[in-house]
Amino acid sequence: MPLASFCPLSGAGGAFGPGQQAGFNMAIEDMNEAGGILGGRTFEPINRDTETKPSRAASKLESVISNENIEAFVGTWSSGVSSTLAPIAADNRIQQMGNGTTSPTLAEQGWREVDGELIKYMGRTSPNDGSQGIAMAGALNDIIEADTAAFMHVANPYGAGLARKASEAFDGETTAMVPVAKQTSDYTSALDEAFADEPDAFGLIVYPANGESILKQWNRGGYGGTLVMSESMFLRDLFNSLSDIVADSYITSMKIQGPSTDYFESNLTDRMDQKPTSFSHHSFDATMLIGLAAHAAGEFSGTAISKNIQAVSRPPGEEITAGPDEFERAKQLLDDGEDINYQGASSVADLNCFYEPYNPFQVYQLNESGGSIEPEILEEFPVDFFQGKLYTQEQLDKYNCG
């Protein structure tokens, strides 16, 4: 059975893509080692580079649909790219599971009516950035105690959505919201606009490819303001190379822990010769959930996967962790008519009505020590903190999620 991944092996997300693809491939290996699904049918991995470009990713997805007859795929990193793929997947009744796509707008993408039933063909194991926006605002409100803040964000659905959510949750005044291109050579005019009113804090929501240049120019220009960065900038090598600039700044990120996390991280390094990267854990979980959902359905089709993927991800049911032995146990439970509850490497991965999990978030301070950066958790936001805060009543009513 062909199962595809679309990861950013080049372009703005090139630093993260190899780890995400390795997570997908390792999940394929684990499921095949456990005998596959549906009476011994195994998976054939198909890997494609999105190049972190919506048009290129869309062209490659259409080609894979035409030539490989896929029913599901994992991908991708960048909400701008994922939002381009979502309608293509839904129109073809193919289940998309995003692994690094976090824009709040994606909660409403991928819905289609099939035989009188509302089906969602766009899910994700990565969190809705409404959660991260609340965490960023927490840093501004509780730690920095800022009265004013300016936000600079990458000009795509991810950046705009996260900046808006952070601004809405910020208790102070937002003095500027400045979109920037993913890659350009000079950000002086954008920085001038952001700091025109001398804000207390600077919320930066960009990718490493442009973030490095922005930080260097922000530092050289002496703009000031306490820096708070989004998860998309969490790259230790980058921090270490800019230790004199990012020291004492703040960043939001997800806390990952548990037996599936331990299994994933040790095996990714030993078997795949790849260190975990941002959202590599989520790629693994997305792949595992597709396999479990298809086995639960007794059918490998996009619609069948969509109808069953929530049930295998959350209570009630026997908890299942990562690894071939656990996958085999999950299949046996399903064959016996029992419920399962997959516990992921990225989170417990309980998919809600919008096919996305609530994830815990933390605020880290970046402390400099001997020329390198050591992140320290200063504030934590548990899963239940976000429940009831991410969706409007209109959204809940529209998709029967009340």
C-alpha positions in Angstrom: 0.0 0.0 0.0 1.5 3.3 -1.0 1.8 5.9 1.8 3.4 9.2 1.1 5.3 11.9 3.0 5.7 15.5 2.0 8.5 17.1 4.0 10.6 20.3 3.5 14.0 18.9 2.6 15.0 22.2 1.0 13.9 25.8 1.2 12.9 27.6 4.4 12.1 24.4 6.3 15.2 22.5 5.1 16.7 22.3 8.6 13.7 20.3 9.8 12.7 18.2 6.9 15.2 15.4 7.2 14.2 14.6 10.7 10.5 14.6 9.7 11.0 12.3 6.8 13.1 10.0 9.0 10.2 9.9 11.5 7.8 8.9 8.8 10.1 6.2 7.4 10.7 4.8 10.8 7.0 4.5 11.5 6.7 2.6 8.1 9.5 0.3 9.2 7.8 -0.4 12.6 4.4 -1.2 11.1 5.9 -3.4 8.4 8.0 -5.3 11.0 4.8 -5.9 12.9 3.3 -7.6 9.8 1.6 -4.6 8.3 -2.2 -4.2 8.5 -5.3 -5.9 7.2 -4.0 -9.4 7.1 -0.4 -8.8 6.2 -0.6 -5.9 3.7 2.6 -3.8 4.1 3.3 -0.1 3.4 5.5 1.3 0.5 6.9 4.7 1.5 6.9 7.5 -1.0 8.9 10.5 0.0 8.7 13.9 -1.7 10.4 17.2 -1.0 7.9 20.1 -0.7 10.8 22.6 -1.2 8.8 24.7 1.3 7.0 26.1 -1.7 3.2 25.8 -2.0 3.1 25.5 -5.8 5.8 22.9 -6.0 4.3 20.8 -3.2 0.9 21.0 -4.9 2.3 19.8 -8.2 4.1 16.9 -6.5 1.0 15.9 -4.6 -1.1 15.9 -7.8 1.5 13.8 -9.5 1.6 11.2 -6.7 -2.2 11.0 -6.6 -2.2 10.4 -10.4 0.7 7.9 -10.5 0.7 6.2 -7.1 -3.0 5.9 -6.1 -2.4 7.0 -2.5 -5.2 7.1 0.0 -3.3 9.1 2.7 -0.2 11.1 3.3 1.8 12.8 6.0 2.6 16.4 5.5 3.7 19.0 5.9 5.7 21.6 7.6 4.5 25.2 7.0 0.9 26.0 7.2 1.1 28.0 4.0 2.1 24.8 2.1 -0.3 22.6 4.0 -3.3 24.9 3.3 -2.5 24.6 -0.4 -2.5 20.8 -0.2 -5.6 20.5 1.9 -8.2 21.2 -0.7 -6.5 18.9 -3.2 -6.5 16.0 -0.7 -10.1 16.6 0.3 -11.4 16.8 -3.3 -9.8 13.4 -3.9 -11.0 12.0 -0.6 -7.4 11.4 0.6 -6.6 11.7 4.3 -3.9 14.3 5.0 -2.2 14.3 8.4 -0.2 17.4 9.0 2.9 17.0 11.1 4.2 20.5 11.3 1.3 22.7 10.4 -0.1 24.8 13.1 -2.2 27.7 11.7 -5.6 28.0 13.5 -7.2 28.4 10.0 -6.5 24.7 9.3 -9.1 23.6 11.8 -11.7 24.6 9.2 -9.9 23.1 6.1 -10.5 19.7 4.6 -14.2 19.3 5.4 -16.3 17.7 2.8 -19.9 16.2 2.8 -19.8 12.6 1.7 -23.1 10.7 1.4 -24.7 13.1 3.8 -22.0 12.9 6.4 -19.4 15.7 7.2 -15.9 14.2 6.8 -12.6 15.9 7.6 -9.7 15.0 5.3 -7.2 17.4 6.9 -6.0 16.4 10.4 -2.8 17.0 12.2 -0.7 15.8 15.1 0.9 19.2 15.5 -1.0 21.7 17.7 -3.3 24.5 16.8 -1.3 27.7 17.2 -4.1 29.2 19.2 -2.3 27.4 22.1 1.1 28.8 21.2 -0.4 32.3 20.8 -1.7 32.0 24.4 1.7 30.8 25.6 3.5 33.7 23.8 1.1 36.1 25.4 1.8 34.5 28.8 5.5 35.4 28.4 4.6 39.0 27.6 2.0 39.3 30.4 3.5 37.2 33.2 7.3 37.2 32.7 8.2 40.4 30.9 5.2 42.3 32.1 5.2 44.3 29.0 2.8 47.2 28.4 3.4 47.3 24.6 4.6 44.8 22.0 5.2 44.7 18.3 4.9 41.5 16.3 6.9 40.6 13.2 5.6 37.5 11.4 6.3 35.6 8.2 3.7 36.5 5.6 1.8 33.3 5.4 -1.2 31.7 7.2 1.1 30.3 10.0 2.7 33.7 10.8 -0.5 35.8 10.5 -2.6 33.4 12.5 -0.1 33.0 15.4 0.6 36.7 15.6 -3.1 37.5 15.7 -3.7 34.9 18.5 -0.8 36.2 20.5 -1.9 39.8 20.1 -5.5 38.9 21.1 -4.3 37.2 24.3 -1.8 40.0 25.2 -3.0 42.2 28.0 -1.1 45.3 26.7 -1.2 47.3 23.5 0.0 45.9 20.2 1.8 48.7 18.5 2.6 47.0 15.2 1.9 43.9 13.2 4.5 43.6 10.5 4.5 40.8 7.8 7.8 39.9 6.2 8.8 37.8 3.2 10.3 34.4 4.0 13.7 35.3 2.5 15.1 38.7 1.6 18.4 40.4 2.3 17.3 43.6 4.1 14.8 43.8 6.9 15.6 47.3 8.0 12.4 48.9 6.8 10.3 46.2 8.5 12.3 46.6 11.7 11.8 50.4 11.5 8.1 49.9 11.2 7.9 47.4 14.1 9.9 49.7 16.4 8.4 53.0 15.4 6.6 53.3 18.7 9.4 51.8 20.8 7.6 48.7 22.1 8.6 47.0 25.3 8.7 43.6 23.7 9.3 42.1 20.2 7.4 39.1 19.2 9.2 37.3 16.3 7.3 34.6 14.4 9.5 33.5 11.5 11.6 30.6 10.3 15.4 30.1 10.8 16.0 30.9 7.1 14.9 34.5 7.5 15.0 34.7 11.3 18.8 34.6 11.5 19.1 37.7 9.2 16.4 39.5 11.2 18.1 38.8 14.5 21.4 40.0 13.3 19.9 43.2 11.8 17.8 43.8 15.0 20.9 43.5 17.1 23.1 45.7 14.8 20.4 48.4 14.7 20.1 48.5 18.5 16.3 48.4 18.2 15.8 47.1 21.8 12.7 45.4 23.2 12.7 42.1 24.9 12.6 39.3 22.4 10.0 36.5 22.4 10.2 33.9 19.6 7.9 31.3 18.3 8.5 27.5 18.2 9.5 27.7 14.6 12.8 29.3 15.6 13.7 26.6 18.1 17.0 25.4 16.6 19.8 24.8 19.0 22.6 25.2 16.4 21.2 28.5 15.4 20.9 29.7 19.1 24.5 28.7 19.7 25.8 30.6 16.7 23.9 33.7 17.8 24.4 33.2 21.6 25.4 36.8 22.2 22.2 38.0 20.5 19.5 35.6 21.8 20.8 35.3 25.4 18.2 36.2 27.9 15.4 36.1 25.3 12.3 33.9 25.4 10.8 31.2 23.2 7.7 29.0 23.3 7.8 25.3 22.7 6.0 22.0 23.4 7.1 19.7 26.2 7.6 16.2 24.9 8.0 13.2 27.3 6.8 9.7 27.9 7.7 6.1 26.8 6.9 6.7 23.1 9.1 9.8 23.1 12.0 7.8 24.6 11.5 5.0 22.1 11.3 7.4 19.1 14.3 9.5 20.0 16.7 6.6 20.7 15.6 4.7 17.6 15.7 7.6 15.3 19.3 8.2 16.2 20.4 4.5 16.2 18.4 3.2 13.2 17.9 6.2 11.0 21.1 8.0 11.8 19.1 11.2 12.3 18.7 13.5 15.3 15.1 14.5 16.1 14.1 17.9 14.7 11.1 20.1 15.2 8.0 18.1 14.4 9.8 14.9 13.6 8.0 13.3 16.5 4.7 14.5 15.0 5.6 12.9 11.6 6.0 9.6 13.3 2.7 9.8 15.1 0.8 10.9 12.1 2.0 7.8 10.2 1.2 5.4 13.0 -2.3 6.9 13.4 -3.0 6.4 9.7 -2.0 2.7 10.0 -4.0 2.1 13.1 -7.1 3.9 11.7 -7.0 1.8 8.5 -6.7 -1.4 10.5 -9.6 -0.4 12.7 -11.7 0.4 9.7 -10.8 -2.9 7.9 -10.2 -0.8 4.8 -7.3 1.3 3.4 -9.1 4.3 2.0 -9.0 8.0 2.8 -12.6 8.1 4.0 -12.3 5.0 6.1 -9.1 6.4 7.7 -10.9 9.7 8.4 -13.8 8.0 10.1 -11.6 6.0 12.4 -8.5 8.1 13.2 -10.0 9.9 16.2 -11.2 6.7 17.8 -7.8 5.1 17.8 -6.1 8.2 19.2 -8.0 8.9 22.4 -9.8 7.4 25.4 -11.5 5.1 26.0 -9.3 2.2 25.1 -6.2 0.3 25.9 -3.2 2.6 25.9 -0.7 1.7 23.1 2.8 3.2 22.8 5.4 3.2 20.0 7.2 0.3 18.6 6.5 -2.9 16.5 5.5 -5.0 19.5 3.0 -2.4 20.6 1.6 -2.0 17.0 1.1 -5.8 16.8 -0.7 -5.6 20.2 -2.9 -2.8 18.9 -3.9 -4.8 15.9 -4.9 -7.8 18.0 -7.0 -5.6 20.3 -8.8 -4.1 17.3 -9.3 -7.5 15.8 -10.9 -8.6 19.1 -13.3 -5.7 19.0 -11.5 -3.7 21.7 -10.8 0.0 21.7 -7.2 1.4 21.7 -5.8 4.8 22.7 -2.5 5.6 20.9 0.0 7.5 23.1 2.3 9.4 20.8 5.9 10.4 20.7 4.9 14.1 20.2 2.0 14.1 22.8 -0.8 11.8 23.9 -2.2 12.7 20.5 -5.8 12.7 21.5 -7.5 14.1 18.3 -10.5 16.3 19.0 -13.5 17.1 16.8 -11.2 19.2 14.5 -8.8 16.3 14.1 -6.0 18.0 16.1 -4.6 17.5 19.6 -4.4 19.9 22.6 -0.7 20.1 23.4 1.0 21.5 26.5 3.3 24.5 25.9 6.1 26.0 27.8 7.9 29.4 27.9 11.7 29.0 27.9 14.4 31.6 28.7 17.5 31.2 26.6 20.5 31.3 29.0 24.1 31.7 27.8 26.7 29.5 29.3 30.2 29.1 27.9 29.3 30.4 24.5 26.3 28.0 24.1 22.6 28.4 24.9 20.7 26.4 27.6 16.9 26.8 27.5 15.2 27.0 31.0 11.5 26.5 31.5 9.9 29.5 33.2 6.2 28.9 32.7 4.1 25.9 31.7 0.6 25.6 30.2 -0.9 22.1 30.6 -3.3 20.6 28.0 -6.5 21.4 30.0 -5.5 25.1 30.1 -6.4 25.4 26.4 -9.7 23.5 26.4 -12.5 25.9 25.7 -10.1 28.6 24.5 -9.3 27.7 20.8 -12.6 27.6 18.9 -15.5 30.0 18.6 -19.1 28.9 19.2 -19.8 29.5 15.5 -17.0 26.9 14.6 -18.3 24.4 17.1 -21.8 24.7 15.8 -20.8 24.6 12.1 -18.9 21.4 12.4 -21.1 19.7 15.0 -18.4 19.9 17.6 -20.5 21.5 20.4 
